[in-house]
């Protein structure tokens, strides 16, 4: 079962919907492009014991953004 999360692009500030696959592990890191401005962000995901996802976005030229 996929988890949907709403995040804000650290470049353009627009809201994006991403889907997280908990079966990929409790800690995940991957690159995804903004659905609006197409710039890439590094997505870091932590899945808690309750199944809740904590998502952090990091732009290539920024320290990070919590979504």
mmJSON file of the N, C-alpha and C atoms, coordinates in Angstrom:
{"data_MODEL":{"atom_site":{
"group_PDB":["ATOM","ATOM","ATOM","ATOM","ATOM","ATOM","ATOM","ATOM","ATOM","ATOM","ATOM","ATOM","ATOM","ATOM","ATOM","ATOM","ATOM","ATOM","ATOM","ATOM","ATOM","ATOM","ATOM","ATOM","ATOM","ATOM","ATOM","ATOM","ATOM","ATOM","ATOM","ATOM","ATOM","ATOM","ATOM","ATOM","ATOM","ATOM","ATOM","ATOM","ATOM","ATOM","ATOM","ATOM","ATOM","ATOM","ATOM","ATOM","ATOM","ATOM","ATOM","ATOM","ATOM","ATOM","ATOM","ATOM","ATOM","ATOM","ATOM","ATOM","ATOM","ATOM","ATOM","ATOM","ATOM","ATOM","ATOM","ATOM","ATOM","ATOM","ATOM","ATOM","ATOM","ATOM","ATOM","ATOM","ATOM","ATOM","ATOM","ATOM","ATOM","ATOM","ATOM","ATOM","ATOM","ATOM","ATOM","ATOM","ATOM","ATOM","ATOM","ATOM","ATOM","ATOM","ATOM","ATOM","ATOM","ATOM","ATOM","ATOM","ATOM","ATOM","ATOM","ATOM","ATOM","ATOM","ATOM","ATOM","ATOM","ATOM","ATOM","ATOM","ATOM","ATOM","ATOM","ATOM","ATOM","ATOM","ATOM","ATOM","ATOM","ATOM","ATOM","ATOM","ATOM","ATOM","ATOM","ATOM","ATOM","ATOM","ATOM","ATOM","ATOM","ATOM","ATOM","ATOM","ATOM","ATOM","ATOM","ATOM","ATOM","ATOM","ATOM","ATOM","ATOM","ATOM","ATOM","ATOM","ATOM","ATOM","ATOM","ATOM","ATOM","ATOM","ATOM","ATOM","ATOM","ATOM","ATOM","ATOM","ATOM","ATOM","ATOM","ATOM","ATOM","ATOM","ATOM","ATOM","ATOM","ATOM","ATOM","ATOM","ATOM","ATOM","ATOM","ATOM","ATOM","ATOM","ATOM","ATOM","ATOM","ATOM","ATOM","ATOM","ATOM","ATOM","ATOM","ATOM","ATOM","ATOM","ATOM","ATOM","ATOM","ATOM","ATOM","ATOM","ATOM","ATOM","ATOM","ATOM","ATOM"],
"id":[1,2,3,4,5,6,7,8,9,10,11,12,13,14,15,16,17,18,19,20,21,22,23,24,25,26,27,28,29,30,31,32,33,34,35,36,37,38,39,40,41,42,43,44,45,46,47,48,49,50,51,52,53,54,55,56,57,58,59,60,61,62,63,64,65,66,67,68,69,70,71,72,73,74,75,76,77,78,79,80,81,82,83,84,85,86,87,88,89,90,91,92,93,94,95,96,97,98,99,100,101,102,103,104,105,106,107,108,109,110,111,112,113,114,115,116,117,118,119,120,121,122,123,124,125,126,127,128,129,130,131,132,133,134,135,136,137,138,139,140,141,142,143,144,145,146,147,148,149,150,151,152,153,154,155,156,157,158,159,160,161,162,163,164,165,166,167,168,169,170,171,172,173,174,175,176,177,178,179,180,181,182,183,184,185,186,187,188,189,190,191,192,193,194,195,196,197,198,199,200,201],
"type_symbol":["N","C","C","N","C","C","N","C","C","N","C","C","N","C","C","N","C","C","N","C","C","N","C","C","N","C","C","N","C","C","N","C","C","N","C","C","N","C","C","N","C","C","N","C","C","N","C","C","N","C","C","N","C","C","N","C","C","N","C","C","N","C","C","N","C","C","N","C","C","N","C","C","N","C","C","N","C","C","N","C","C","N","C","C","N","C","C","N","C","C","N","C","C","N","C","C","N","C","C","N","C","C","N","C","C","N","C","C","N","C","C","N","C","C","N","C","C","N","C","C","N","C","C","N","C","C","N","C","C","N","C","C","N","C","C","N","C","C","N","C","C","N","C","C","N","C","C","N","C","C","N","C","C","N","C","C","N","C","C","N","C","C","N","C","C","N","C","C","N","C","C","N","C","C","N","C","C","N","C","C","N","C","C","N","C","C","N","C","C","N","C","C","N","C","C","N","C","C","N","C","C"],
"label_atom_id":["N","CA","C","N","CA","C","N","CA","C","N","CA","C","N","CA","C","N","CA","C","N","CA","C","N","CA","C","N","CA","C","N","CA","C","N","CA","C","N","CA","C","N","CA","C","N","CA","C","N","CA","C","N","CA","C","N","CA","C","N","CA","C","N","CA","C","N","CA","C","N","CA","C","N","CA","C","N","CA","C","N","CA","C","N","CA","C","N","CA","C","N","CA","C","N","CA","C","N","CA","C","N","CA","C","N","CA","C","N","CA","C","N","CA","C","N","CA","C","N","CA","C","N","CA","C","N","CA","C","N","CA","C","N","CA","C","N","CA","C","N","CA","C","N","CA","C","N","CA","C","N","CA","C","N","CA","C","N","CA","C","N","CA","C","N","CA","C","N","CA","C","N","CA","C","N","CA","C","N","CA","C","N","CA","C","N","CA","C","N","CA","C","N","CA","C","N","CA","C","N","CA","C","N","CA","C","N","CA","C","N","CA","C","N","CA","C","N","CA","C","N","CA","C","N","CA","C","N","CA","C","N","CA","C"],
"label_alt_id":[null,null,null,null,null,null,null,null,null,null,null,null,null,null,null,null,null,null,null,null,null,null,null,null,null,null,null,null,null,null,null,null,null,null,null,null,null,null,null,null,null,null,null,null,null,null,null,null,null,null,null,null,null,null,null,null,null,null,null,null,null,null,null,null,null,null,null,null,null,null,null,null,null,null,null,null,null,null,null,null,null,null,null,null,null,null,null,null,null,null,null,null,null,null,null,null,null,null,null,null,null,null,null,null,null,null,null,null,null,null,null,null,null,null,null,null,null,null,null,null,null,null,null,null,null,null,null,null,null,null,null,null,null,null,null,null,null,null,null,null,null,null,null,null,null,null,null,null,null,null,null,null,null,null,null,null,null,null,null,null,null,null,null,null,null,null,null,null,null,null,null,null,null,null,null,null,null,null,null,null,null,null,null,null,null,null,null,null,null,null,null,null,null,null,null,null,null,null,null,null,null],
"label_comp_id":["UNK","UNK","UNK","UNK","UNK","UNK","UNK","UNK","UNK","UNK","UNK","UNK","UNK","UNK","UNK","UNK","UNK","UNK","UNK","UNK","UNK","UNK","UNK","UNK","UNK","UNK","UNK","UNK","UNK","UNK","UNK","UNK","UNK","UNK","UNK","UNK","UNK","UNK","UNK","UNK","UNK","UNK","UNK","UNK","UNK","UNK","UNK","UNK","UNK","UNK","UNK","UNK","UNK","UNK","UNK","UNK","UNK","UNK","UNK","UNK","UNK","UNK","UNK","UNK","UNK","UNK","UNK","UNK","UNK","UNK","UNK","UNK","UNK","UNK","UNK","UNK","UNK","UNK","UNK","UNK","UNK","UNK","UNK","UNK","UNK","UNK","UNK","UNK","UNK","UNK","UNK","UNK","UNK","UNK","UNK","UNK","UNK","UNK","UNK","UNK","UNK","UNK","UNK","UNK","UNK","UNK","UNK","UNK","UNK","UNK","UNK","UNK","UNK","UNK","UNK","UNK","UNK","UNK","UNK","UNK","UNK","UNK","UNK","UNK","UNK","UNK","UNK","UNK","UNK","UNK","UNK","UNK","UNK","UNK","UNK","UNK","UNK","UNK","UNK","UNK","UNK","UNK","UNK","UNK","UNK","UNK","UNK","UNK","UNK","UNK","UNK","UNK","UNK","UNK","UNK","UNK","UNK","UNK","UNK","UNK","UNK","UNK","UNK","UNK","UNK","UNK","UNK","UNK","UNK","UNK","UNK","UNK","UNK","UNK","UNK","UNK","UNK","UNK","UNK","UNK","UNK","UNK","UNK","UNK","UNK","UNK","UNK","UNK","UNK","UNK","UNK","UNK","UNK","UNK","UNK","UNK","UNK","UNK","UNK","UNK","UNK"],
"label_asym_id":["A","A","A","A","A","A","A","A","A","A","A","A","A","A","A","A","A","A","A","A","A","A","A","A","A","A","A","A","A","A","A","A","A","A","A","A","A","A","A","A","A","A","A","A","A","A","A","A","A","A","A","A","A","A","A","A","A","A","A","A","A","A","A","A","A","A","A","A","A","A","A","A","A","A","A","A","A","A","A","A","A","A","A","A","A","A","A","A","A","A","A","A","A","A","A","A","A","A","A","A","A","A","A","A","A","A","A","A","A","A","A","A","A","A","A","A","A","A","A","A","A","A","A","A","A","A","A","A","A","A","A","A","A","A","A","A","A","A","A","A","A","A","A","A","A","A","A","A","A","A","A","A","A","A","A","A","A","A","A","A","A","A","A","A","A","A","A","A","A","A","A","A","A","A","A","A","A","A","A","A","A","A","A","A","A","A","A","A","A","A","A","A","A","A","A","A","A","A","A","A","A"],
"label_entity_id":["1","1","1","1","1","1","1","1","1","1","1","1","1","1","1","1","1","1","1","1","1","1","1","1","1","1","1","1","1","1","1","1","1","1","1","1","1","1","1","1","1","1","1","1","1","1","1","1","1","1","1","1","1","1","1","1","1","1","1","1","1","1","1","1","1","1","1","1","1","1","1","1","1","1","1","1","1","1","1","1","1","1","1","1","1","1","1","1","1","1","1","1","1","1","1","1","1","1","1","1","1","1","1","1","1","1","1","1","1","1","1","1","1","1","1","1","1","1","1","1","1","1","1","1","1","1","1","1","1","1","1","1","1","1","1","1","1","1","1","1","1","1","1","1","1","1","1","1","1","1","1","1","1","1","1","1","1","1","1","1","1","1","1","1","1","1","1","1","1","1","1","1","1","1","1","1","1","1","1","1","1","1","1","1","1","1","1","1","1","1","1","1","1","1","1","1","1","1","1","1","1"],
"label_seq_id":[1,1,1,2,2,2,3,3,3,4,4,4,5,5,5,6,6,6,7,7,7,8,8,8,9,9,9,10,10,10,11,11,11,12,12,12,13,13,13,14,14,14,15,15,15,16,16,16,17,17,17,18,18,18,19,19,19,20,20,20,21,21,21,22,22,22,23,23,23,24,24,24,25,25,25,26,26,26,27,27,27,28,28,28,29,29,29,30,30,30,31,31,31,32,32,32,33,33,33,34,34,34,35,35,35,36,36,36,37,37,37,38,38,38,39,39,39,40,40,40,41,41,41,42,42,42,43,43,43,44,44,44,45,45,45,46,46,46,47,47,47,48,48,48,49,49,49,50,50,50,51,51,51,52,52,52,53,53,53,54,54,54,55,55,55,56,56,56,57,57,57,58,58,58,59,59,59,60,60,60,61,61,61,62,62,62,63,63,63,64,64,64,65,65,65,66,66,66,67,67,67],
"pdbx_PDB_ins_code":[null,null,null,null,null,null,null,null,null,null,null,null,null,null,null,null,null,null,null,null,null,null,null,null,null,null,null,null,null,null,null,null,null,null,null,null,null,null,null,null,null,null,null,null,null,null,null,null,null,null,null,null,null,null,null,null,null,null,null,null,null,null,null,null,null,null,null,null,null,null,null,null,null,null,null,null,null,null,null,null,null,null,null,null,null,null,null,null,null,null,null,null,null,null,null,null,null,null,null,null,null,null,null,null,null,null,null,null,null,null,null,null,null,null,null,null,null,null,null,null,null,null,null,null,null,null,null,null,null,null,null,null,null,null,null,null,null,null,null,null,null,null,null,null,null,null,null,null,null,null,null,null,null,null,null,null,null,null,null,null,null,null,null,null,null,null,null,null,null,null,null,null,null,null,null,null,null,null,null,null,null,null,null,null,null,null,null,null,null,null,null,null,null,null,null,null,null,null,null,null,null],
"Cartn_x":[0.836,0.0,0.884,0.682,1.467,0.963,1.883,1.554,1.667,0.614,0.649,1.017,1.95,2.38,2.365,1.92,1.97,3.234,4.06,5.307,5.379,6.227,6.394,7.78,7.825,9.09,9.991,11.234,12.142,12.603,12.351,12.719,11.588,10.434,9.345,8.251,8.255,7.283,5.923,5.76,4.479,4.304,3.064,2.73,2.82,3.373,3.503,3.004,2.418,1.97,2.96,3.558,4.453,3.9,4.253,3.825,5.046,4.927,6.018,5.62,6.545,6.312,6.996,6.241,6.852,7.592,7.263,7.937,9.374,9.762,11.122,12.087,11.585,12.451,12.025,12.479,12.127,12.844,14.002,14.744,14.977,14.59,14.717,15.313,16.035,16.592,16.599,16.033,15.965,15.771,15.943,15.756,14.418,13.7,12.424,12.357,11.732,11.592,10.29,10.345,9.143,8.172,6.905,5.876,5.54,6.012,5.716,6.927,8.066,9.237,10.279,10.07,10.92,12.332,12.621,13.949,14.015,15.164,15.274,15.518,14.903,15.199,15.575,16.357,16.688,15.603,14.948,13.879,14.438,14.282,14.659,13.402,13.192,11.977,12.359,11.666,11.777,10.369,10.196,8.906,8.974,8.069,8.043,7.385,7.497,6.896,5.365,4.765,3.318,2.911,3.911,3.628,3.555,3.73,3.707,5.037,4.972,6.173,6.59,7.886,8.482,9.319,9.012,9.647,10.441,11.682,12.525,12.936,12.873,13.333,14.577,15.563,16.792,17.088,17.15,17.538,19.051,19.545,20.975,21.778,21.211,21.944,21.437,20.667,20.134,20.389,20.315,20.552,19.368,18.145,17.019,15.711,14.663,13.315,12.492,11.746,10.862,9.505,8.972,7.666,6.644],
"Cartn_y":[-1.18,0.0,1.248,2.127,3.345,4.419,5.263,6.39,7.658,8.467,9.745,10.855,11.697,12.838,14.081,15.174,16.458,17.179,17.611,18.306,19.591,20.511,21.785,21.83,22.159,22.234,23.303,22.944,23.932,24.999,24.795,25.778,26.757,26.236,27.117,27.297,26.468,26.614,25.996,25.37,24.755,23.413,23.085,21.82,20.677,19.556,18.348,17.174,16.221,14.985,13.883,13.241,12.124,10.87,9.722,8.449,7.699,7.16,6.442,4.987,4.105,2.663,2.157,1.893,1.445,0.117,-0.695,-1.975,-1.801,-0.563,-0.287,-0.071,-0.131,0.004,1.144,1.078,2.097,3.415,3.362,4.57,4.513,5.584,5.645,6.985,6.992,8.213,8.07,9.04,8.996,10.403,10.561,11.843,11.841,12.942,13.107,14.533,14.716,16.047,16.703,18.026,18.8,18.654,18.466,18.313,19.643,20.761,22.085,22.667,22.8,23.465,22.47,21.182,20.102,20.062,20.832,20.778,19.592,18.931,17.729,18.047,17.226,17.296,15.916,15.89,14.653,14.435,13.297,12.954,11.958,12.258,11.341,10.983,9.684,9.196,8.301,8.49,7.594,7.106,5.799,5.206,4.803,5.339,5.036,3.699,3.222,1.938,1.93,3.117,3.23,3.285,3.262,3.316,4.719,5.735,7.12,7.464,8.25,8.64,10.058,10.236,11.55,11.825,12.933,13.233,14.525,14.509,15.7,15.861,17.103,17.412,18.264,17.971,18.742,19.146,20.44,20.943,20.822,20.731,20.577,21.742,22.943,24.119,24.673,23.865,24.294,23.205,23.574,22.597,21.679,22.13,21.222,21.913,21.141,21.622,20.469,20.705,19.673,19.794,18.669,18.676,17.882],
"Cartn_z":[0.0,0.0,0.0,-0.945,-1.063,-0.104,0.351,1.217,0.375,0.331,-0.392,0.578,0.166,0.969,0.101,0.671,-0.001,0.476,-0.479,-0.149,-0.955,-0.504,-1.192,-1.825,-3.097,-3.819,-3.192,-2.871,-2.285,-3.289,-4.576,-5.595,-5.879,-6.32,-6.761,-5.711,-4.657,-3.586,-3.864,-5.023,-5.369,-4.66,-4.377,-3.735,-4.747,-4.309,-5.124,-4.311,-4.951,-4.306,-4.7,-3.698,-3.987,-3.319,-3.874,-3.312,-2.823,-1.627,-0.977,-0.838,-1.178,-1.07,0.2,1.267,2.52,2.397,1.391,1.224,0.727,0.343,-0.117,1.049,2.277,3.451,4.346,5.602,6.593,6.347,5.673,5.287,3.79,3.116,1.663,1.261,0.172,-0.383,-1.903,-2.579,-4.04,-4.588,-5.887,-6.556,-7.276,-7.133,-7.827,-8.353,-9.509,-10.099,-9.655,-9.493,-9.202,-10.368,-10.059,-11.082,-11.754,-11.164,-11.715,-12.449,-11.751,-12.353,-12.891,-12.652,-13.183,-12.602,-11.571,-10.956,-10.001,-9.902,-9.072,-7.599,-6.742,-5.317,-4.83,-3.772,-3.086,-2.036,-2.099,-1.166,-0.153,1.13,2.2,2.961,3.163,3.815,4.992,6.101,7.243,7.56,7.623,7.973,9.444,10.246,11.669,11.948,13.193,13.561,13.413,13.432,13.265,11.794,10.89,9.458,8.896,9.748,9.29,8.627,7.56,6.825,7.198,7.395,7.586,6.342,5.649,4.372,4.471,3.972,3.862,2.409,1.926,0.57,0.672,-0.172,-0.197,-1.637,-1.871,-3.183,-3.314,-4.528,-4.751,-4.202,-4.195,-3.749,-2.418,-1.664,-0.378,0.648,1.926,2.986,3.197,2.905,3.031,3.32,3.238,3.467,3.99,5.053,5.59,4.937,4.477,3.824,4.557],
"occupancy":[1.0,1.0,1.0,1.0,1.0,1.0,1.0,1.0,1.0,1.0,1.0,1.0,1.0,1.0,1.0,1.0,1.0,1.0,1.0,1.0,1.0,1.0,1.0,1.0,1.0,1.0,1.0,1.0,1.0,1.0,1.0,1.0,1.0,1.0,1.0,1.0,1.0,1.0,1.0,1.0,1.0,1.0,1.0,1.0,1.0,1.0,1.0,1.0,1.0,1.0,1.0,1.0,1.0,1.0,1.0,1.0,1.0,1.0,1.0,1.0,1.0,1.0,1.0,1.0,1.0,1.0,1.0,1.0,1.0,1.0,1.0,1.0,1.0,1.0,1.0,1.0,1.0,1.0,1.0,1.0,1.0,1.0,1.0,1.0,1.0,1.0,1.0,1.0,1.0,1.0,1.0,1.0,1.0,1.0,1.0,1.0,1.0,1.0,1.0,1.0,1.0,1.0,1.0,1.0,1.0,1.0,1.0,1.0,1.0,1.0,1.0,1.0,1.0,1.0,1.0,1.0,1.0,1.0,1.0,1.0,1.0,1.0,1.0,1.0,1.0,1.0,1.0,1.0,1.0,1.0,1.0,1.0,1.0,1.0,1.0,1.0,1.0,1.0,1.0,1.0,1.0,1.0,1.0,1.0,1.0,1.0,1.0,1.0,1.0,1.0,1.0,1.0,1.0,1.0,1.0,1.0,1.0,1.0,1.0,1.0,1.0,1.0,1.0,1.0,1.0,1.0,1.0,1.0,1.0,1.0,1.0,1.0,1.0,1.0,1.0,1.0,1.0,1.0,1.0,1.0,1.0,1.0,1.0,1.0,1.0,1.0,1.0,1.0,1.0,1.0,1.0,1.0,1.0,1.0,1.0,1.0,1.0,1.0,1.0,1.0,1.0],
"B_iso_or_equiv":[0.0,0.0,0.0,0.0,0.0,0.0,0.0,0.0,0.0,0.0,0.0,0.0,0.0,0.0,0.0,0.0,0.0,0.0,0.0,0.0,0.0,0.0,0.0,0.0,0.0,0.0,0.0,0.0,0.0,0.0,0.0,0.0,0.0,0.0,0.0,0.0,0.0,0.0,0.0,0.0,0.0,0.0,0.0,0.0,0.0,0.0,0.0,0.0,0.0,0.0,0.0,0.0,0.0,0.0,0.0,0.0,0.0,0.0,0.0,0.0,0.0,0.0,0.0,0.0,0.0,0.0,0.0,0.0,0.0,0.0,0.0,0.0,0.0,0.0,0.0,0.0,0.0,0.0,0.0,0.0,0.0,0.0,0.0,0.0,0.0,0.0,0.0,0.0,0.0,0.0,0.0,0.0,0.0,0.0,0.0,0.0,0.0,0.0,0.0,0.0,0.0,0.0,0.0,0.0,0.0,0.0,0.0,0.0,0.0,0.0,0.0,0.0,0.0,0.0,0.0,0.0,0.0,0.0,0.0,0.0,0.0,0.0,0.0,0.0,0.0,0.0,0.0,0.0,0.0,0.0,0.0,0.0,0.0,0.0,0.0,0.0,0.0,0.0,0.0,0.0,0.0,0.0,0.0,0.0,0.0,0.0,0.0,0.0,0.0,0.0,0.0,0.0,0.0,0.0,0.0,0.0,0.0,0.0,0.0,0.0,0.0,0.0,0.0,0.0,0.0,0.0,0.0,0.0,0.0,0.0,0.0,0.0,0.0,0.0,0.0,0.0,0.0,0.0,0.0,0.0,0.0,0.0,0.0,0.0,0.0,0.0,0.0,0.0,0.0,0.0,0.0,0.0,0.0,0.0,0.0,0.0,0.0,0.0,0.0,0.0,0.0],
"pdbx_formal_charge":[null,null,null,null,null,null,null,null,null,null,null,null,null,null,null,null,null,null,null,null,null,null,null,null,null,null,null,null,null,null,null,null,null,null,null,null,null,null,null,null,null,null,null,null,null,null,null,null,null,null,null,null,null,null,null,null,null,null,null,null,null,null,null,null,null,null,null,null,null,null,null,null,null,null,null,null,null,null,null,null,null,null,null,null,null,null,null,null,null,null,null,null,null,null,null,null,null,null,null,null,null,null,null,null,null,null,null,null,null,null,null,null,null,null,null,null,null,null,null,null,null,null,null,null,null,null,null,null,null,null,null,null,null,null,null,null,null,null,null,null,null,null,null,null,null,null,null,null,null,null,null,null,null,null,null,null,null,null,null,null,null,null,null,null,null,null,null,null,null,null,null,null,null,null,null,null,null,null,null,null,null,null,null,null,null,null,null,null,null,null,null,null,null,null,null,null,null,null,null,null,null],
"auth_seq_id":[1,1,1,2,2,2,3,3,3,4,4,4,5,5,5,6,6,6,7,7,7,8,8,8,9,9,9,10,10,10,11,11,11,12,12,12,13,13,13,14,14,14,15,15,15,16,16,16,17,17,17,18,18,18,19,19,19,20,20,20,21,21,21,22,22,22,23,23,23,24,24,24,25,25,25,26,26,26,27,27,27,28,28,28,29,29,29,30,30,30,31,31,31,32,32,32,33,33,33,34,34,34,35,35,35,36,36,36,37,37,37,38,38,38,39,39,39,40,40,40,41,41,41,42,42,42,43,43,43,44,44,44,45,45,45,46,46,46,47,47,47,48,48,48,49,49,49,50,50,50,51,51,51,52,52,52,53,53,53,54,54,54,55,55,55,56,56,56,57,57,57,58,58,58,59,59,59,60,60,60,61,61,61,62,62,62,63,63,63,64,64,64,65,65,65,66,66,66,67,67,67],
"auth_comp_id":["UNK","UNK","UNK","UNK","UNK","UNK","UNK","UNK","UNK","UNK","UNK","UNK","UNK","UNK","UNK","UNK","UNK","UNK","UNK","UNK","UNK","UNK","UNK","UNK","UNK","UNK","UNK","UNK","UNK","UNK","UNK","UNK","UNK","UNK","UNK","UNK","UNK","UNK","UNK","UNK","UNK","UNK","UNK","UNK","UNK","UNK","UNK","UNK","UNK","UNK","UNK","UNK","UNK","UNK","UNK","UNK","UNK","UNK","UNK","UNK","UNK","UNK","UNK","UNK","UNK","UNK","UNK","UNK","UNK","UNK","UNK","UNK","UNK","UNK","UNK","UNK","UNK","UNK","UNK","UNK","UNK","UNK","UNK","UNK","UNK","UNK","UNK","UNK","UNK","UNK","UNK","UNK","UNK","UNK","UNK","UNK","UNK","UNK","UNK","UNK","UNK","UNK","UNK","UNK","UNK","UNK","UNK","UNK","UNK","UNK","UNK","UNK","UNK","UNK","UNK","UNK","UNK","UNK","UNK","UNK","UNK","UNK","UNK","UNK","UNK","UNK","UNK","UNK","UNK","UNK","UNK","UNK","UNK","UNK","UNK","UNK","UNK","UNK","UNK","UNK","UNK","UNK","UNK","UNK","UNK","UNK","UNK","UNK","UNK","UNK","UNK","UNK","UNK","UNK","UNK","UNK","UNK","UNK","UNK","UNK","UNK","UNK","UNK","UNK","UNK","UNK","UNK","UNK","UNK","UNK","UNK","UNK","UNK","UNK","UNK","UNK","UNK","UNK","UNK","UNK","UNK","UNK","UNK","UNK","UNK","UNK","UNK","UNK","UNK","UNK","UNK","UNK","UNK","UNK","UNK","UNK","UNK","UNK","UNK","UNK","UNK"],
"auth_asym_id":["A","A","A","A","A","A","A","A","A","A","A","A","A","A","A","A","A","A","A","A","A","A","A","A","A","A","A","A","A","A","A","A","A","A","A","A","A","A","A","A","A","A","A","A","A","A","A","A","A","A","A","A","A","A","A","A","A","A","A","A","A","A","A","A","A","A","A","A","A","A","A","A","A","A","A","A","A","A","A","A","A","A","A","A","A","A","A","A","A","A","A","A","A","A","A","A","A","A","A","A","A","A","A","A","A","A","A","A","A","A","A","A","A","A","A","A","A","A","A","A","A","A","A","A","A","A","A","A","A","A","A","A","A","A","A","A","A","A","A","A","A","A","A","A","A","A","A","A","A","A","A","A","A","A","A","A","A","A","A","A","A","A","A","A","A","A","A","A","A","A","A","A","A","A","A","A","A","A","A","A","A","A","A","A","A","A","A","A","A","A","A","A","A","A","A","A","A","A","A","A","A"],
"auth_atom_id":["N","CA","C","N","CA","C","N","CA","C","N","CA","C","N","CA","C","N","CA","C","N","CA","C","N","CA","C","N","CA","C","N","CA","C","N","CA","C","N","CA","C","N","CA","C","N","CA","C","N","CA","C","N","CA","C","N","CA","C","N","CA","C","N","CA","C","N","CA","C","N","CA","C","N","CA","C","N","CA","C","N","CA","C","N","CA","C","N","CA","C","N","CA","C","N","CA","C","N","CA","C","N","CA","C","N","CA","C","N","CA","C","N","CA","C","N","CA","C","N","CA","C","N","CA","C","N","CA","C","N","CA","C","N","CA","C","N","CA","C","N","CA","C","N","CA","C","N","CA","C","N","CA","C","N","CA","C","N","CA","C","N","CA","C","N","CA","C","N","CA","C","N","CA","C","N","CA","C","N","CA","C","N","CA","C","N","CA","C","N","CA","C","N","CA","C","N","CA","C","N","CA","C","N","CA","C","N","CA","C","N","CA","C","N","CA","C","N","CA","C","N","CA","C","N","CA","C","N","CA","C","N","CA","C"],
"pdbx_PDB_model_num":[1,1,1,1,1,1,1,1,1,1,1,1,1,1,1,1,1,1,1,1,1,1,1,1,1,1,1,1,1,1,1,1,1,1,1,1,1,1,1,1,1,1,1,1,1,1,1,1,1,1,1,1,1,1,1,1,1,1,1,1,1,1,1,1,1,1,1,1,1,1,1,1,1,1,1,1,1,1,1,1,1,1,1,1,1,1,1,1,1,1,1,1,1,1,1,1,1,1,1,1,1,1,1,1,1,1,1,1,1,1,1,1,1,1,1,1,1,1,1,1,1,1,1,1,1,1,1,1,1,1,1,1,1,1,1,1,1,1,1,1,1,1,1,1,1,1,1,1,1,1,1,1,1,1,1,1,1,1,1,1,1,1,1,1,1,1,1,1,1,1,1,1,1,1,1,1,1,1,1,1,1,1,1,1,1,1,1,1,1,1,1,1,1,1,1,1,1,1,1,1,1]
}}}
